[in-house]
């Protein structure tokens, strides 16, 4: 029986950073790599393809750092509790 792949839908997924990274909040996963038990995602800024970095995919589950999908500033503020 084949082992279940961790994060099967990682490539192509879209994410919003809670804090700006190199001036941007919206990123897309363009690549993945497995290193032992770890899975890494290559993130690229939606508005600047030169802004790219690798992140441990497990960190994307931390909602204090990342939200799945592209969130508007209003949605981010609501999550942080700034707008009632």
DAZI-V232415 format. One record per run of one state. SS is the DSSP state (H for helix, E for strand, C for the rest). FROM is the first residue (numbers start at 1). TO is the last residue. If there is no record, write none. Layout:
[[SS/FROM/TO] [SS/FROM/TO]]
This chain:
[[C/1/13] [E/14/21] [C/22/23] [E/24/35] [C/36/37] [E/38/45] [C/46/51] [E/52/56] [H/57/61] [C/62/65] [E/66/68] [C/69/72] [H/73/80] [C/81/84]]
